[in-house]
Structure formats: C-alpha cells, structure tokens
C-alpha cells in the first residue's frame, strides 16, 4: 500500500539482512543467493526481494525483525502458518526461518511485475478477475472467518463514539454508523476464500496478462464482496474508478446485498478513520496518512450508499 502521494515505505535491501538469516535462506533453497532485487511498496519495514541463484534459480524472500515492528513479524508468522493450505492459489512456501526476532519466508517467485500506478484499466480488471477466482475456492480448514481475522480492526465507529474524533457527516451520523458496523459479522459471512489485503503492491501481473495475489497473512473465509470493498478506496486514490464503478465490474459486486454492502463499507470506513487518528506505528511512516486518505474515499461512498445528506 502507498500513500496517495509517493510516500512509500523504504525497504532495506536483501544484502542488509544479518548473515545468519541469509545463510538460513540459502539452506532452505538448497542454493546460494547470488543476486537480489527489492520490490517497493507495501506496509512492512522488512525486506521483500526477488532472489536468484547461480544457475538462474528464482525465489522470493520476505524478512522482518520483530525488534523493528512486532506486528509485521507476527504477520509473517501468520502467513507462514496459512500458506501451505493455499496450494494452487498463493505462491508456494519453500522455507521459513524464525529465530524469535527475525522471521524470513522463502516463497515461490511469481514471474511478472506489479501493476502500473496509476492504475491501467486492463490491469485493474486482471486483478479483479484474480479476486473473483480466489473467492471461488472454498476456504480451507483452519482459515478464520473474516470477522475473526479482522477482529482487532473492527468497531472503529464504536471506538470514536466513546472517545471522540468523528467529524462532519460521520460525527452527525455516528449512532447509525455504530449500528451498521455491528452487522459486519452477518454481512461478511460466506464460504469463499478471501485475501483481505488486495492492493496494487499485493498483486503480480504475469506475462500472460493475468494477475496473481501475493502476501497472504490475512487469508480468511467470507463473502467475496469484502475483498472488493477493501480494494476500492486505495484503487480510487491511485487512478482507479469510484468504488461503485469498481464493484460494478465484478459479479460479486453486482450481486451484493445492499444491506450487507452498507454494513461492510461502514466497518471498513470506521477502521480507516479510527486507525488514521492513532500514533504512527514504528518503522511505517506514512501509514496513518494512507489510512486517512482511504477514509476520505470510504466515508463519502458510505454516505452515498445510505442516500443521506
């Protein structure tokens, strides 16, 4: 994810990983890394690099220190735990190093590149097709329901009702927004597989023009429209269509129950607004500005869905 300006997280290069972490990666691969190229974007202060071996072998390495950001390390552990169940959907997990501080994931490298930014319509459509393909997969055993996966990120309007901070229309409509977001559990229910963090930096466009979703710590079970609602604000910020138009491009978006859609948009909008008012997390400058910008898209969208002035 990126702020609407060029505020990206600056990732350390692969070569700056501690020697023992790089040795563990080589051991997991069975060959030495001789070249690495960082991927940019995303909201982790860790390494994210394509790596190659002496005979052209390829892999992808994600590594972060819990001493820099404990939450990022926890997400890497969560992704390591769930990825083996996502065979055929997510890049294969080739190895894991976890010494209690450093967590490194060694993954299959997906040939291709991130979508261009600002969004190119054909590339956004490829990502939307990938979202729909993922949702057609039944969520495997052990993957949490969306309401549980997002537990710490829900209830933003209720928090703001308690401590203050909601302004403008949201402040005037706060009681209604609290009631709406309380319906998220019912509105989000479903059996399909969800990514829950679809953005341009979590997709790779293959040479054939189709997209693959990567970075799966938030894998969950639920209604397909959740991934579309989560994507829509950041897509609009970076040259994509308004949220209503993005949803209209997909079957899941067109078929969404209006009441369920309002509850889901309310929950995500509340999360963006409430999180944007918190202190900047360690190692992630710009995250709160990015959340605020997404809230500035999601709240007017919710207002339009509710037909209120």
N, C-alpha and C positions, 0 to 999 in steps of 0.2 A: 504494500500500500504506500501511497505517496500523498503528501500534502498537495493541494491544488496548485501551488507554485512548484518550485523544483526542490522542495525540502525533503530530500531522501535521507534515509539512514545511511551513514558512511560505514561500509563493511570493511573489516580488516582483511588483508589478503591471506590466501591459504598459507603462504610461507611464514606468516607470523604465528601460526599455531605452535604450541610447545612441541619440542621434539618427540616426547613420548606419545602425544596424540597423533602426530604424523606417522610414527612407527606403527601405531595400532591400526591406522588406516591402511598402510601398506600390507600389514599382516592379514587384515580382513579381505583385501583384494587379491592377495597372492602375487602381487607385482608392485614395483615401486612407482610412486607418482613422480613423473619427470616434468610435467607441465600442468599449470592450473590457470583458470581464468574465472574471476569473480562475476557473479550475477549481481546486478544492482536492484534496488527497490526492496520492498518488504519491511516488516516492522520487527526485526530482530537485530541485536547488535553483534551477532555472530558471523562466522564465515559461511558463505554459500558459494560454492565453486564447482565448476566443471573441471574434472581432472583426467589426465591421460597417462598411460604407461608407455614403456619403451617401444612396444610393437603396435601402438595406436589403440590399445585397450582404453575404454572410457567408463567413467562413473561420475557420480555427483556426491559431494560431501557437504553436510551441514554440521557445524560445530559451534558451541557457545559455552562460555564459562558462567556457572551459576553465581560466581563472585561479581560478575558484571550485571547480570539480571537474572534473578532466581526464577522468575516466571517464564522467561524464554527457555531456560534449561528444563523446567517442568513440562513445557510444551513439546520439546524434543523427546523427552521420555514418553510422553503420551503418544506421540507419533510413532515411536519405535514399537510401542505395545500394540497399536491398532493396525499398522501397515501389513503385517502378514495375513490378516483377514481380508485384505482388499486386493487380493491377487486378480489380475486382469483389469483392474480399474486404476490403481495407483502404481507408480514406479516401484519395482521390487526392492525390498530391503536386503542389502548384501552383508551388512555387518553393523554392529553397534559398539562403541567404546563409551563407558561411563565409569569415571574414577571417583564419583562423588562431587566433583567440581566441574570438570569438563565433560560434556556429553557430545558425542560425534555420531552422526548417522551416515552410513555409506549406502548409497542408493543407485539403482539403475539410472543411467543418463538417458533422458528423452531427447532424441535428435530434434533440433529446431531452435526456435528463438521466442522470446516473449512477444506478445502483441505490441504493435506500434502504438505510441502515445503522442498526440491524442488518438483516440480510437478510430480505426478504419472500419466502416460498417461491415464489410465482409468478414473481418477478423472478429468483431464482436459477435456476429452471427455464428461463427465457428465455436466460440466459447459458449454461447447459449445452447448450441447443439450438444456440446460436451456435458453441460449441466443436465440436459434432458436425458442423455444416455446414462449418466450416473444415477439419476432418480429412478430409472427403470430397473436397476439392480435392487433386489431385496437386501436390506441392511443385514450384514452377517451377525451371528450371535456375538454378544459381548460389546457391540456398539451401542452407546447410550441413546436414549430418546433425546431429541433436541432440547426439550425443556430441562433435562438434567445436564446435558453438555454445556448449555449456556447459563446454568443456574446463577453463577456469580455476576452475569451481565444483564440479568433481567430485573424488572422492577424499578427502572430509573425514575419514572414519574412519581412513584410512591416515595422514593428517597427525597426527591425535590419537594414534594408536598410536606414532608416532615422538616426539612432543613432550610427550604427556600432556594431560590436560584432560577426558577422558571419565570420567564418574562414574556411580555407581549401576549399574543393569542394563546400560547401554551399556558401561560400563567392564569389567564381568564378561564380556560377550559380544563384546568388541571384535574378537577374531580372526575370529569368524563374520561380523561386520558388514563388516570389511575384505574378506573373500572375497565377500560378497553384492554389495557396491557395485562390485566388479571385473567383475561380469556386466552392468553397465549398457549397455555398447555393444551387446551381443547383444540384451538385453531391450528396448532402445529403438528397434530398427531398424524401419523402415517407410517407406512412400512418401507418406503423407499430410502435409499442411501443418500445422505447429504454431505456436502463438503463444508458448508457453513462459513467459508472464508474466501469466496470466489472474488478475485480481483485480477487486474492485468498481470501483476507480478506472481500470481499463483497459477498461471496458465502458460503452456508452451505450445506454439504453433508448429506442428510437424511439417516436413517438406510437402506432404500431400494436401496441406491446407486445413486439415482438421486439428482440433485442439485437444490437449491432454491436461487435466487438472493435476497439480502437484501441491505438496505441503498439506498434509492431511491430519494434523493434530486434533482438529475439531470434528472429525468424522462422526456422524450421528444418524439417527433414524427419524424420519418425519415426512411432512408434506413437501413436495417438490418446490412449491412457491417460496419456501424460506430462502433457498439459495438465490432466487431471483431478487427478492426484497433486499437481501444482504448486499448483492452486487449493485443494484440500481443507483444508489446515491453516489458511490465512487465513480461509476461509469459516467453519470451525468456531469460530474466535476471535470472529467478529462475528455470531453468532446463527444460523449455518447448522447443518446436521446433522453428526453424526460422519462422518469420512471414508468409512467403509464404506457408510453410507446415501447419501452423495453419489454414490459410484461406482455404486451400485445403481440410481440414477435414469437412467443412460445405457447405451446398448447397448455402447459401448466398455468401460465399467467392468464391466458384467456378463460380457462375453466375455473379459476379460483373463486371460491365462495366469497361474496362481497363482505360478509360479516367477519369471516376468518381473515381475509386480507386486511381489514381495518385493524384487527387485533394484532396481527403480526407486524404491520407497519408501525403501529403505536409502540410496540415493545422495542423494536429496533431504534425508532426515533428517540425514545426515552433513554435508551442506552447511550446513544451518541451524545445527547445533550448532557446527561448526568456525568458521563466519563470525561467530557471535554472540560468540565469545571474542576477536575481533580488536579493535584500537582503532577508535573511531568515525571514519568517513570524513569528510573536510572538507565542511561545508555540509549534512550529513544527520544531525542529532541525532535519536536515537530509532531509527535503523535497526537497530542491534545488538539493542536490546530487542525489536523486532518479529521479528527472526530467531530470538532465543531463545524467544519465545512460540510461534512456528511449530514449533520443535524440540520444545517441550513437548507439542504435539499429535502430531507425526510419529513421535517415538520410541515412545510407548505404542501407536500404531497399528501400527508395525512389530513391536513385541513381540507384539501380538495376532495378527498375520499369521503369526508364527513359532510361536505356541502355546507360548511359554516363560514361565516364572515368574521 
